[in-house]
Amino acid sequence: DLGFYISFSGIVTFKNAKQVQEVAKKVPNDRFLIETDSPYLAPVPMRGKPNYPNYVKFVAEKLAELRGIPLAKIAELSSKNYETLFNR
């Protein structure tokens, strides 16, 4: 274990991002974060439009779908990972 985290942005929601989606399924629960890359790379269903921080929910929803766990669990895990990474 090298101790790094992997962060997923709107790209994980793109239909053609199969490799990113496969990685999203395999990253350990204690090693992922979610982000928006705002103002760029808006997630589906906002793709092609300006990106906003509140669109992070679409990234979280896609991760929940890919990993087969509830959205609330994705929120809990990503928040915990943020706090661990940044010593909050």
PDB file of N, CA, C and O in Angstrom:
ATOM      1  N   ASP A   1       0.844  -1.184   0.000  1.00  0.00           N
ATOM      2  CA  ASP A   1       0.000   0.000   0.000  1.00  0.00           C
ATOM      3  C   ASP A   1       0.884   1.241   0.000  1.00  0.00           C
ATOM      4  O   ASP A   1       1.701   1.432   0.901  1.00  0.00           O
ATOM      5  N   LEU A   2       0.717   2.071  -1.004  1.00  0.00           N
ATOM      6  CA  LEU A   2       1.502   3.296  -1.124  1.00  0.00           C
ATOM      7  C   LEU A   2       0.858   4.470  -0.397  1.00  0.00           C
ATOM      8  O   LEU A   2       1.462   5.539  -0.308  1.00  0.00           O
ATOM      9  N   GLY A   3      -0.344   4.297   0.121  1.00  0.00           N
ATOM     10  CA  GLY A   3      -0.990   5.338   0.904  1.00  0.00           C
ATOM     11  C   GLY A   3      -1.667   6.438   0.112  1.00  0.00           C
ATOM     12  O   GLY A   3      -1.991   7.485   0.673  1.00  0.00           O
ATOM     13  N   PHE A   4      -1.890   6.232  -1.178  1.00  0.00           N
ATOM     14  CA  PHE A   4      -2.512   7.292  -1.962  1.00  0.00           C
ATOM     15  C   PHE A   4      -4.027   7.114  -2.055  1.00  0.00           C
ATOM     16  O   PHE A   4      -4.566   6.040  -1.787  1.00  0.00           O
ATOM     17  N   TYR A   5      -4.694   8.199  -2.442  1.00  0.00           N
ATOM     18  CA  TYR A   5      -6.136   8.208  -2.657  1.00  0.00           C
ATOM     19  C   TYR A   5      -6.397   8.433  -4.141  1.00  0.00           C
ATOM     20  O   TYR A   5      -5.573   9.023  -4.839  1.00  0.00           O
ATOM     21  N   ILE A   6      -7.526   7.970  -4.613  1.00  0.00           N
ATOM     22  CA  ILE A   6      -7.953   8.216  -5.988  1.00  0.00           C
ATOM     23  C   ILE A   6      -9.256   8.998  -5.923  1.00  0.00           C
ATOM     24  O   ILE A   6     -10.195   8.613  -5.226  1.00  0.00           O
ATOM     25  N   SER A   7      -9.299  10.101  -6.660  1.00  0.00           N
ATOM     26  CA  SER A   7     -10.483  10.945  -6.672  1.00  0.00           C
ATOM     27  C   SER A   7     -11.206  10.796  -8.005  1.00  0.00           C
ATOM     28  O   SER A   7     -10.581  10.782  -9.066  1.00  0.00           O
ATOM     29  N   PHE A   8     -12.514  10.685  -7.937  1.00  0.00           N
ATOM     30  CA  PHE A   8     -13.336  10.533  -9.134  1.00  0.00           C
ATOM     31  C   PHE A   8     -14.131  11.803  -9.379  1.00  0.00           C
ATOM     32  O   PHE A   8     -14.716  12.381  -8.463  1.00  0.00           O
ATOM     33  N   SER A   9     -14.139  12.220 -10.634  1.00  0.00           N
ATOM     34  CA  SER A   9     -14.858  13.424 -11.053  1.00  0.00           C
ATOM     35  C   SER A   9     -15.982  13.018 -12.000  1.00  0.00           C
ATOM     36  O   SER A   9     -16.318  11.838 -12.106  1.00  0.00           O
ATOM     37  N   GLY A  10     -16.557  13.993 -12.681  1.00  0.00           N
ATOM     38  CA  GLY A  10     -17.644  13.732 -13.616  1.00  0.00           C
ATOM     39  C   GLY A  10     -17.303  12.750 -14.711  1.00  0.00           C
ATOM     40  O   GLY A  10     -18.201  12.149 -15.300  1.00  0.00           O
ATOM     41  N   ILE A  11     -16.032  12.573 -14.997  1.00  0.00           N
ATOM     42  CA  ILE A  11     -15.619  11.636 -16.039  1.00  0.00           C
ATOM     43  C   ILE A  11     -16.162  10.237 -15.767  1.00  0.00           C
ATOM     44  O   ILE A  11     -16.492   9.512 -16.706  1.00  0.00           O
ATOM     45  N   VAL A  12     -16.260   9.851 -14.506  1.00  0.00           N
ATOM     46  CA  VAL A  12     -16.735   8.503 -14.176  1.00  0.00           C
ATOM     47  C   VAL A  12     -18.175   8.279 -14.651  1.00  0.00           C
ATOM     48  O   VAL A  12     -18.604   7.132 -14.780  1.00  0.00           O
ATOM     49  N   THR A  13     -18.921   9.344 -14.910  1.00  0.00           N
ATOM     50  CA  THR A  13     -20.306   9.217 -15.368  1.00  0.00           C
ATOM     51  C   THR A  13     -20.418   9.098 -16.886  1.00  0.00           C
ATOM     52  O   THR A  13     -21.495   8.798 -17.400  1.00  0.00           O
ATOM     53  N   PHE A  14     -19.323   9.329 -17.610  1.00  0.00           N
ATOM     54  CA  PHE A  14     -19.362   9.316 -19.072  1.00  0.00           C
ATOM     55  C   PHE A  14     -19.518   7.883 -19.587  1.00  0.00           C
ATOM     56  O   PHE A  14     -18.893   6.957 -19.070  1.00  0.00           O
ATOM     57  N   LYS A  15     -20.349   7.715 -20.600  1.00  0.00           N
ATOM     58  CA  LYS A  15     -20.619   6.390 -21.166  1.00  0.00           C
ATOM     59  C   LYS A  15     -19.345   5.703 -21.666  1.00  0.00           C
ATOM     60  O   LYS A  15     -19.209   4.486 -21.542  1.00  0.00           O
ATOM     61  N   ASN A  16     -18.421   6.471 -22.224  1.00  0.00           N
ATOM     62  CA  ASN A  16     -17.204   5.893 -22.799  1.00  0.00           C
ATOM     63  C   ASN A  16     -16.050   5.778 -21.806  1.00  0.00           C
ATOM     64  O   ASN A  16     -14.925   5.485 -22.211  1.00  0.00           O
ATOM     65  N   ALA A  17     -16.299   5.998 -20.533  1.00  0.00           N
ATOM     66  CA  ALA A  17     -15.240   5.964 -19.504  1.00  0.00           C
ATOM     67  C   ALA A  17     -15.193   4.603 -18.815  1.00  0.00           C
ATOM     68  O   ALA A  17     -15.145   4.528 -17.587  1.00  0.00           O
ATOM     69  N   LYS A  18     -15.208   3.542 -19.593  1.00  0.00           N
ATOM     70  CA  LYS A  18     -15.272   2.185 -19.040  1.00  0.00           C
ATOM     71  C   LYS A  18     -14.082   1.860 -18.145  1.00  0.00           C
ATOM     72  O   LYS A  18     -14.249   1.219 -17.108  1.00  0.00           O
ATOM     73  N   GLN A  19     -12.884   2.291 -18.529  1.00  0.00           N
ATOM     74  CA  GLN A  19     -11.705   2.004 -17.695  1.00  0.00           C
ATOM     75  C   GLN A  19     -11.800   2.715 -16.348  1.00  0.00           C
ATOM     76  O   GLN A  19     -11.491   2.129 -15.310  1.00  0.00           O
ATOM     77  N   VAL A  20     -12.221   3.958 -16.366  1.00  0.00           N
ATOM     78  CA  VAL A  20     -12.382   4.715 -15.120  1.00  0.00           C
ATOM     79  C   VAL A  20     -13.445   4.049 -14.252  1.00  0.00           C
ATOM     80  O   VAL A  20     -13.284   3.954 -13.035  1.00  0.00           O
ATOM     81  N   GLN A  21     -14.516   3.594 -14.865  1.00  0.00           N
ATOM     82  CA  GLN A  21     -15.578   2.929 -14.119  1.00  0.00           C
ATOM     83  C   GLN A  21     -15.100   1.617 -13.501  1.00  0.00           C
ATOM     84  O   GLN A  21     -15.501   1.276 -12.389  1.00  0.00           O
ATOM     85  N   GLU A  22     -14.256   0.887 -14.205  1.00  0.00           N
ATOM     86  CA  GLU A  22     -13.704  -0.355 -13.648  1.00  0.00           C
ATOM     87  C   GLU A  22     -12.813  -0.057 -12.442  1.00  0.00           C
ATOM     88  O   GLU A  22     -12.843  -0.779 -11.445  1.00  0.00           O
ATOM     89  N   VAL A  23     -12.030   0.998 -12.539  1.00  0.00           N
ATOM     90  CA  VAL A  23     -11.198   1.399 -11.398  1.00  0.00           C
ATOM     91  C   VAL A  23     -12.088   1.788 -10.221  1.00  0.00           C
ATOM     92  O   VAL A  23     -11.811   1.424  -9.078  1.00  0.00           O
ATOM     93  N   ALA A  24     -13.152   2.524 -10.503  1.00  0.00           N
ATOM     94  CA  ALA A  24     -14.068   2.975  -9.445  1.00  0.00           C
ATOM     95  C   ALA A  24     -14.680   1.803  -8.684  1.00  0.00           C
ATOM     96  O   ALA A  24     -14.975   1.921  -7.495  1.00  0.00           O
ATOM     97  N   LYS A  25     -14.869   0.691  -9.355  1.00  0.00           N
ATOM     98  CA  LYS A  25     -15.416  -0.504  -8.704  1.00  0.00           C
ATOM     99  C   LYS A  25     -14.412  -1.161  -7.761  1.00  0.00           C
ATOM    100  O   LYS A  25     -14.800  -1.840  -6.810  1.00  0.00           O
ATOM    101  N   LYS A  26     -13.124  -0.959  -8.025  1.00  0.00           N
ATOM    102  CA  LYS A  26     -12.082  -1.721  -7.333  1.00  0.00           C
ATOM    103  C   LYS A  26     -11.318  -0.963  -6.254  1.00  0.00           C
ATOM    104  O   LYS A  26     -10.665  -1.584  -5.415  1.00  0.00           O
ATOM    105  N   VAL A  27     -11.384   0.352  -6.258  1.00  0.00           N
ATOM    106  CA  VAL A  27     -10.646   1.136  -5.264  1.00  0.00           C
ATOM    107  C   VAL A  27     -11.195   0.807  -3.875  1.00  0.00           C
ATOM    108  O   VAL A  27     -12.411   0.794  -3.681  1.00  0.00           O
ATOM    109  N   PRO A  28     -10.317   0.544  -2.914  1.00  0.00           N
ATOM    110  CA  PRO A  28     -10.796   0.238  -1.559  1.00  0.00           C
ATOM    111  C   PRO A  28     -11.658   1.367  -0.985  1.00  0.00           C
ATOM    112  O   PRO A  28     -11.472   2.538  -1.316  1.00  0.00           O
ATOM    113  N   ASN A  29     -12.590   0.995  -0.130  1.00  0.00           N
ATOM    114  CA  ASN A  29     -13.511   1.971   0.471  1.00  0.00           C
ATOM    115  C   ASN A  29     -12.810   3.092   1.215  1.00  0.00           C
ATOM    116  O   ASN A  29     -13.361   4.185   1.345  1.00  0.00           O
ATOM    117  N   ASP A  30     -11.615   2.842   1.701  1.00  0.00           N
ATOM    118  CA  ASP A  30     -10.905   3.873   2.469  1.00  0.00           C
ATOM    119  C   ASP A  30      -9.909   4.661   1.624  1.00  0.00           C
ATOM    120  O   ASP A  30      -9.040   5.340   2.172  1.00  0.00           O
ATOM    121  N   ARG A  31     -10.023   4.581   0.277  1.00  0.00           N
ATOM    122  CA  ARG A  31      -9.040   5.233  -0.591  1.00  0.00           C
ATOM    123  C   ARG A  31      -9.630   6.044  -1.730  1.00  0.00           C
ATOM    124  O   ARG A  31      -8.903   6.395  -2.660  1.00  0.00           O
ATOM    125  N   PHE A  32     -10.924   6.358  -1.695  1.00  0.00           N
ATOM    126  CA  PHE A  32     -11.478   7.165  -2.782  1.00  0.00           C
ATOM    127  C   PHE A  32     -12.053   8.476  -2.260  1.00  0.00           C
ATOM    128  O   PHE A  32     -12.481   8.588  -1.111  1.00  0.00           O
ATOM    129  N   LEU A  33     -12.044   9.457  -3.147  1.00  0.00           N
ATOM    130  CA  LEU A  33     -12.658  10.762  -2.914  1.00  0.00           C
ATOM    131  C   LEU A  33     -13.524  11.076  -4.126  1.00  0.00           C
ATOM    132  O   LEU A  33     -13.406  10.424  -5.164  1.00  0.00           O
ATOM    133  N   ILE A  34     -14.390  12.068  -3.996  1.00  0.00           N
ATOM    134  CA  ILE A  34     -15.184  12.521  -5.133  1.00  0.00           C
ATOM    135  C   ILE A  34     -15.007  14.025  -5.284  1.00  0.00           C
ATOM    136  O   ILE A  34     -14.794  14.744  -4.308  1.00  0.00           O
ATOM    137  N   GLU A  35     -15.099  14.485  -6.533  1.00  0.00           N
ATOM    138  CA  GLU A  35     -14.908  15.901  -6.845  1.00  0.00           C
ATOM    139  C   GLU A  35     -15.688  16.245  -8.102  1.00  0.00           C
ATOM    140  O   GLU A  35     -16.300  15.377  -8.724  1.00  0.00           O
ATOM    141  N   THR A  36     -15.659  17.532  -8.474  1.00  0.00           N
ATOM    142  CA  THR A  36     -16.386  17.953  -9.675  1.00  0.00           C
ATOM    143  C   THR A  36     -15.485  18.393 -10.821  1.00  0.00           C
ATOM    144  O   THR A  36     -15.911  18.306 -11.972  1.00  0.00           O
ATOM    145  N   ASP A  37     -14.283  18.853 -10.576  1.00  0.00           N
ATOM    146  CA  ASP A  37     -13.447  19.496 -11.598  1.00  0.00           C
ATOM    147  C   ASP A  37     -14.112  20.763 -12.133  1.00  0.00           C
ATOM    148  O   ASP A  37     -13.826  21.193 -13.250  1.00  0.00           O
ATOM    149  N   SER A  38     -14.986  21.351 -11.347  1.00  0.00           N
ATOM    150  CA  SER A  38     -15.703  22.553 -11.729  1.00  0.00           C
ATOM    151  C   SER A  38     -14.719  23.661 -12.100  1.00  0.00           C
ATOM    152  O   SER A  38     -13.740  23.854 -11.378  1.00  0.00           O
ATOM    153  N   PRO A  39     -14.927  24.382 -13.169  1.00  0.00           N
ATOM    154  CA  PRO A  39     -16.111  24.484 -14.011  1.00  0.00           C
ATOM    155  C   PRO A  39     -16.090  23.576 -15.239  1.00  0.00           C
ATOM    156  O   PRO A  39     -16.921  23.734 -16.134  1.00  0.00           O
ATOM    157  N   TYR A  40     -15.159  22.637 -15.294  1.00  0.00           N
ATOM    158  CA  TYR A  40     -15.020  21.776 -16.473  1.00  0.00           C
ATOM    159  C   TYR A  40     -15.547  20.374 -16.201  1.00  0.00           C
ATOM    160  O   TYR A  40     -15.798  20.009 -15.052  1.00  0.00           O
ATOM    161  N   LEU A  41     -15.712  19.591 -17.264  1.00  0.00           N
ATOM    162  CA  LEU A  41     -16.051  18.171 -17.194  1.00  0.00           C
ATOM    163  C   LEU A  41     -17.301  17.879 -16.371  1.00  0.00           C
ATOM    164  O   LEU A  41     -17.280  17.051 -15.460  1.00  0.00           O
ATOM    165  N   ALA A  42     -18.372  18.559 -16.700  1.00  0.00           N
ATOM    166  CA  ALA A  42     -19.641  18.324 -16.001  1.00  0.00           C
ATOM    167  C   ALA A  42     -20.068  16.869 -16.161  1.00  0.00           C
ATOM    168  O   ALA A  42     -19.912  16.287 -17.235  1.00  0.00           O
ATOM    169  N   PRO A  43     -20.605  16.285 -15.100  1.00  0.00           N
ATOM    170  CA  PRO A  43     -21.045  14.893 -15.171  1.00  0.00           C
ATOM    171  C   PRO A  43     -22.346  14.746 -15.958  1.00  0.00           C
ATOM    172  O   PRO A  43     -23.102  15.705 -16.116  1.00  0.00           O
ATOM    173  N   VAL A  44     -22.590  13.546 -16.443  1.00  0.00           N
ATOM    174  CA  VAL A  44     -23.897  13.215 -17.001  1.00  0.00           C
ATOM    175  C   VAL A  44     -24.886  13.317 -15.838  1.00  0.00           C
ATOM    176  O   VAL A  44     -24.614  12.719 -14.797  1.00  0.00           O
ATOM    177  N   PRO A  45     -25.976  14.005 -15.933  1.00  0.00           N
ATOM    178  CA  PRO A  45     -26.705  14.445 -17.115  1.00  0.00           C
ATOM    179  C   PRO A  45     -26.452  15.896 -17.515  1.00  0.00           C
ATOM    180  O   PRO A  45     -27.196  16.431 -18.337  1.00  0.00           O
ATOM    181  N   MET A  46     -25.440  16.544 -16.969  1.00  0.00           N
ATOM    182  CA  MET A  46     -25.147  17.944 -17.262  1.00  0.00           C
ATOM    183  C   MET A  46     -24.001  18.105 -18.253  1.00  0.00           C
ATOM    184  O   MET A  46     -23.541  19.222 -18.492  1.00  0.00           O
ATOM    185  N   ARG A  47     -23.545  17.021 -18.821  1.00  0.00           N
ATOM    186  CA  ARG A  47     -22.402  17.048 -19.726  1.00  0.00           C
ATOM    187  C   ARG A  47     -22.634  18.057 -20.851  1.00  0.00           C
ATOM    188  O   ARG A  47     -23.723  18.145 -21.418  1.00  0.00           O
ATOM    189  N   GLY A  48     -21.572  18.818 -21.157  1.00  0.00           N
ATOM    190  CA  GLY A  48     -21.655  19.833 -22.195  1.00  0.00           C
ATOM    191  C   GLY A  48     -22.059  21.202 -21.681  1.00  0.00           C
ATOM    192  O   GLY A  48     -22.063  22.178 -22.431  1.00  0.00           O
ATOM    193  N   LYS A  49     -22.396  21.272 -20.412  1.00  0.00           N
ATOM    194  CA  LYS A  49     -22.778  22.537 -19.783  1.00  0.00           C
ATOM    195  C   LYS A  49     -21.710  22.908 -18.761  1.00  0.00           C
ATOM    196  O   LYS A  49     -20.863  22.077 -18.431  1.00  0.00           O
ATOM    197  N   PRO A  50     -21.733  24.142 -18.254  1.00  0.00           N
ATOM    198  CA  PRO A  50     -20.790  24.483 -17.184  1.00  0.00           C
ATOM    199  C   PRO A  50     -21.007  23.570 -15.976  1.00  0.00           C
ATOM    200  O   PRO A  50     -22.133  23.167 -15.683  1.00  0.00           O
ATOM    201  N   ASN A  51     -19.940  23.259 -15.298  1.00  0.00           N
ATOM    202  CA  ASN A  51     -19.982  22.381 -14.131  1.00  0.00           C
ATOM    203  C   ASN A  51     -20.048  23.228 -12.861  1.00  0.00           C
ATOM    204  O   ASN A  51     -19.463  24.309 -12.800  1.00  0.00           O
ATOM    205  N   TYR A  52     -20.747  22.742 -11.866  1.00  0.00           N
ATOM    206  CA  TYR A  52     -20.886  23.433 -10.585  1.00  0.00           C
ATOM    207  C   TYR A  52     -20.616  22.461  -9.443  1.00  0.00           C
ATOM    208  O   TYR A  52     -20.834  21.259  -9.591  1.00  0.00           O
ATOM    209  N   PRO A  53     -20.141  22.969  -8.301  1.00  0.00           N
ATOM    210  CA  PRO A  53     -19.829  22.088  -7.170  1.00  0.00           C
ATOM    211  C   PRO A  53     -20.984  21.187  -6.736  1.00  0.00           C
ATOM    212  O   PRO A  53     -20.750  20.053  -6.318  1.00  0.00           O
ATOM    213  N   ASN A  54     -22.223  21.667  -6.826  1.00  0.00           N
ATOM    214  CA  ASN A  54     -23.339  20.826  -6.379  1.00  0.00           C
ATOM    215  C   ASN A  54     -23.591  19.626  -7.294  1.00  0.00           C
ATOM    216  O   ASN A  54     -24.390  18.753  -6.956  1.00  0.00           O
ATOM    217  N   TYR A  55     -22.924  19.572  -8.437  1.00  0.00           N
ATOM    218  CA  TYR A  55     -23.051  18.415  -9.325  1.00  0.00           C
ATOM    219  C   TYR A  55     -22.262  17.213  -8.820  1.00  0.00           C
ATOM    220  O   TYR A  55     -22.311  16.142  -9.426  1.00  0.00           O
ATOM    221  N   VAL A  56     -21.549  17.377  -7.736  1.00  0.00           N
ATOM    222  CA  VAL A  56     -20.820  16.255  -7.149  1.00  0.00           C
ATOM    223  C   VAL A  56     -21.782  15.115  -6.812  1.00  0.00           C
ATOM    224  O   VAL A  56     -21.373  13.957  -6.728  1.00  0.00           O
ATOM    225  N   LYS A  57     -23.047  15.442  -6.622  1.00  0.00           N
ATOM    226  CA  LYS A  57     -24.043  14.402  -6.318  1.00  0.00           C
ATOM    227  C   LYS A  57     -24.154  13.391  -7.454  1.00  0.00           C
ATOM    228  O   LYS A  57     -24.415  12.215  -7.203  1.00  0.00           O
ATOM    229  N   PHE A  58     -23.960  13.826  -8.697  1.00  0.00           N
ATOM    230  CA  PHE A  58     -24.031  12.902  -9.828  1.00  0.00           C
ATOM    231  C   PHE A  58     -22.844  11.941  -9.833  1.00  0.00           C
ATOM    232  O   PHE A  58     -22.977  10.776 -10.209  1.00  0.00           O
ATOM    233  N   VAL A  59     -21.699  12.437  -9.415  1.00  0.00           N
ATOM    234  CA  VAL A  59     -20.507  11.583  -9.288  1.00  0.00           C
ATOM    235  C   VAL A  59     -20.754  10.544  -8.199  1.00  0.00           C
ATOM    236  O   VAL A  59     -20.476   9.360  -8.388  1.00  0.00           O
ATOM    237  N   ALA A  60     -21.272  10.989  -7.072  1.00  0.00           N
ATOM    238  CA  ALA A  60     -21.558  10.075  -5.958  1.00  0.00           C
ATOM    239  C   ALA A  60     -22.599   9.032  -6.360  1.00  0.00           C
ATOM    240  O   ALA A  60     -22.464   7.856  -6.023  1.00  0.00           O
ATOM    241  N   GLU A  61     -23.624   9.457  -7.070  1.00  0.00           N
ATOM    242  CA  GLU A  61     -24.655   8.510  -7.514  1.00  0.00           C
ATOM    243  C   GLU A  61     -24.076   7.446  -8.434  1.00  0.00           C
ATOM    244  O   GLU A  61     -24.431   6.271  -8.333  1.00  0.00           O
ATOM    245  N   LYS A  62     -23.183   7.856  -9.334  1.00  0.00           N
ATOM    246  CA  LYS A  62     -22.573   6.883 -10.250  1.00  0.00           C
ATOM    247  C   LYS A  62     -21.681   5.914  -9.484  1.00  0.00           C
ATOM    248  O   LYS A  62     -21.692   4.715  -9.764  1.00  0.00           O
ATOM    249  N   LEU A  63     -20.914   6.413  -8.526  1.00  0.00           N
ATOM    250  CA  LEU A  63     -20.078   5.516  -7.719  1.00  0.00           C
ATOM    251  C   LEU A  63     -20.939   4.525  -6.948  1.00  0.00           C
ATOM    252  O   LEU A  63     -20.591   3.348  -6.856  1.00  0.00           O
ATOM    253  N   ALA A  64     -22.041   4.976  -6.402  1.00  0.00           N
ATOM    254  CA  ALA A  64     -22.945   4.077  -5.677  1.00  0.00           C
ATOM    255  C   ALA A  64     -23.463   2.984  -6.609  1.00  0.00           C
ATOM    256  O   ALA A  64     -23.506   1.811  -6.240  1.00  0.00           O
ATOM    257  N   GLU A  65     -23.848   3.374  -7.802  1.00  0.00           N
ATOM    258  CA  GLU A  65     -24.329   2.408  -8.794  1.00  0.00           C
ATOM    259  C   GLU A  65     -23.243   1.395  -9.151  1.00  0.00           C
ATOM    260  O   GLU A  65     -23.485   0.188  -9.141  1.00  0.00           O
ATOM    261  N   LEU A  66     -22.056   1.887  -9.462  1.00  0.00           N
ATOM    262  CA  LEU A  66     -20.956   1.010  -9.875  1.00  0.00           C
ATOM    263  C   LEU A  66     -20.529   0.051  -8.772  1.00  0.00           C
ATOM    264  O   LEU A  66     -20.211  -1.109  -9.034  1.00  0.00           O
ATOM    265  N   ARG A  67     -20.522   0.539  -7.551  1.00  0.00           N
ATOM    266  CA  ARG A  67     -20.042  -0.259  -6.425  1.00  0.00           C
ATOM    267  C   ARG A  67     -21.145  -1.092  -5.772  1.00  0.00           C
ATOM    268  O   ARG A  67     -20.872  -1.954  -4.937  1.00  0.00           O
ATOM    269  N   GLY A  68     -22.398  -0.826  -6.162  1.00  0.00           N
ATOM    270  CA  GLY A  68     -23.516  -1.588  -5.630  1.00  0.00           C
ATOM    271  C   GLY A  68     -23.784  -1.334  -4.159  1.00  0.00           C
ATOM    272  O   GLY A  68     -24.167  -2.239  -3.418  1.00  0.00           O
ATOM    273  N   ILE A  69     -23.576  -0.081  -3.744  1.00  0.00           N
ATOM    274  CA  ILE A  69     -23.841   0.293  -2.352  1.00  0.00           C
ATOM    275  C   ILE A  69     -24.704   1.553  -2.333  1.00  0.00           C
ATOM    276  O   ILE A  69     -24.740   2.289  -3.319  1.00  0.00           O
ATOM    277  N   PRO A  70     -25.394   1.810  -1.229  1.00  0.00           N
ATOM    278  CA  PRO A  70     -26.273   2.984  -1.164  1.00  0.00           C
ATOM    279  C   PRO A  70     -25.509   4.305  -1.288  1.00  0.00           C
ATOM    280  O   PRO A  70     -24.352   4.418  -0.882  1.00  0.00           O
ATOM    281  N   LEU A  71     -26.180   5.280  -1.850  1.00  0.00           N
ATOM    282  CA  LEU A  71     -25.612   6.622  -1.989  1.00  0.00           C
ATOM    283  C   LEU A  71     -25.164   7.170  -0.639  1.00  0.00           C
ATOM    284  O   LEU A  71     -24.112   7.801  -0.548  1.00  0.00           O
ATOM    285  N   ALA A  72     -25.940   6.938   0.395  1.00  0.00           N
ATOM    286  CA  ALA A  72     -25.574   7.423   1.735  1.00  0.00           C
ATOM    287  C   ALA A  72     -24.242   6.841   2.191  1.00  0.00           C
ATOM    288  O   ALA A  72     -23.481   7.513   2.888  1.00  0.00           O
ATOM    289  N   LYS A  73     -23.952   5.611   1.810  1.00  0.00           N
ATOM    290  CA  LYS A  73     -22.684   4.982   2.186  1.00  0.00           C
ATOM    291  C   LYS A  73     -21.524   5.633   1.427  1.00  0.00           C
ATOM    292  O   LYS A  73     -20.449   5.829   1.994  1.00  0.00           O
ATOM    293  N   ILE A  74     -21.731   5.966   0.165  1.00  0.00           N
ATOM    294  CA  ILE A  74     -20.702   6.678  -0.607  1.00  0.00           C
ATOM    295  C   ILE A  74     -20.409   8.014   0.060  1.00  0.00           C
ATOM    296  O   ILE A  74     -19.245   8.387   0.211  1.00  0.00           O
ATOM    297  N   ALA A  75     -21.446   8.734   0.459  1.00  0.00           N
ATOM    298  CA  ALA A  75     -21.269  10.029   1.131  1.00  0.00           C
ATOM    299  C   ALA A  75     -20.507   9.854   2.435  1.00  0.00           C
ATOM    300  O   ALA A  75     -19.597  10.628   2.732  1.00  0.00           O
ATOM    301  N   GLU A  76     -20.869   8.852   3.206  1.00  0.00           N
ATOM    302  CA  GLU A  76     -20.194   8.587   4.480  1.00  0.00           C
ATOM    303  C   GLU A  76     -18.717   8.256   4.267  1.00  0.00           C
ATOM    304  O   GLU A  76     -17.845   8.806   4.939  1.00  0.00           O
ATOM    305  N   LEU A  77     -18.449   7.359   3.332  1.00  0.00           N
ATOM    306  CA  LEU A  77     -17.067   6.938   3.089  1.00  0.00           C
ATOM    307  C   LEU A  77     -16.215   8.075   2.539  1.00  0.00           C
ATOM    308  O   LEU A  77     -15.089   8.281   2.992  1.00  0.00           O
ATOM    309  N   SER A  78     -16.742   8.815   1.568  1.00  0.00           N
ATOM    310  CA  SER A  78     -15.942   9.894   0.976  1.00  0.00           C
ATOM    311  C   SER A  78     -15.689  11.006   1.991  1.00  0.00           C
ATOM    312  O   SER A  78     -14.615  11.607   1.988  1.00  0.00           O
ATOM    313  N   SER A  79     -16.651  11.285   2.847  1.00  0.00           N
ATOM    314  CA  SER A  79     -16.445  12.285   3.903  1.00  0.00           C
ATOM    315  C   SER A  79     -15.378  11.822   4.888  1.00  0.00           C
ATOM    316  O   SER A  79     -14.499  12.594   5.270  1.00  0.00           O
ATOM    317  N   LYS A  80     -15.458  10.583   5.287  1.00  0.00           N
ATOM    318  CA  LYS A  80     -14.461  10.026   6.204  1.00  0.00           C
ATOM    319  C   LYS A  80     -13.068  10.057   5.567  1.00  0.00           C
ATOM    320  O   LYS A  80     -12.088  10.397   6.228  1.00  0.00           O
ATOM    321  N   ASN A  81     -12.988   9.705   4.298  1.00  0.00           N
ATOM    322  CA  ASN A  81     -11.696   9.709   3.607  1.00  0.00           C
ATOM    323  C   ASN A  81     -11.117  11.115   3.512  1.00  0.00           C
ATOM    324  O   ASN A  81      -9.913  11.310   3.681  1.00  0.00           O
ATOM    325  N   TYR A  82     -11.974  12.093   3.240  1.00  0.00           N
ATOM    326  CA  TYR A  82     -11.538  13.491   3.218  1.00  0.00           C
ATOM    327  C   TYR A  82     -10.966  13.888   4.578  1.00  0.00           C
ATOM    328  O   TYR A  82      -9.882  14.466   4.664  1.00  0.00           O
ATOM    329  N   GLU A  83     -11.702  13.573   5.628  1.00  0.00           N
ATOM    330  CA  GLU A  83     -11.264  13.927   6.979  1.00  0.00           C
ATOM    331  C   GLU A  83      -9.944  13.249   7.336  1.00  0.00           C
ATOM    332  O   GLU A  83      -9.085  13.858   7.973  1.00  0.00           O
ATOM    333  N   THR A  84      -9.785  12.015   6.936  1.00  0.00           N
ATOM    334  CA  THR A  84      -8.536  11.291   7.203  1.00  0.00           C
ATOM    335  C   THR A  84      -7.381  11.905   6.419  1.00  0.00           C
ATOM    336  O   THR A  84      -6.309  12.149   6.972  1.00  0.00           O
ATOM    337  N   LEU A  85      -7.602  12.150   5.141  1.00  0.00           N
ATOM    338  CA  LEU A  85      -6.541  12.692   4.285  1.00  0.00           C
ATOM    339  C   LEU A  85      -6.076  14.062   4.759  1.00  0.00           C
ATOM    340  O   LEU A  85      -4.876  14.335   4.790  1.00  0.00           O
ATOM    341  N   PHE A  86      -7.010  14.917   5.123  1.00  0.00           N
ATOM    342  CA  PHE A  86      -6.674  16.282   5.494  1.00  0.00           C
ATOM    343  C   PHE A  86      -6.651  16.513   7.003  1.00  0.00           C
ATOM    344  O   PHE A  86      -6.662  17.655   7.462  1.00  0.00           O
ATOM    345  N   ASN A  87      -6.619  15.443   7.757  1.00  0.00           N
ATOM    346  CA  ASN A  87      -6.524  15.515   9.225  1.00  0.00           C
ATOM    347  C   ASN A  87      -7.564  16.451   9.825  1.00  0.00           C
ATOM    348  O   ASN A  87      -7.229  17.303  10.647  1.00  0.00           O
ATOM    349  N   ARG A  88      -8.797  16.303   9.430  1.00  0.00           N
ATOM    350  CA  ARG A  88      -9.893  17.156   9.930  1.00  0.00           C
ATOM    351  C   ARG A  88     -10.552  16.509  11.120  1.00  0.00           C
ATOM    352  O   ARG A  88     -11.493  17.067  11.684  1.00  0.00           O
TER     353      ARG A  88
END
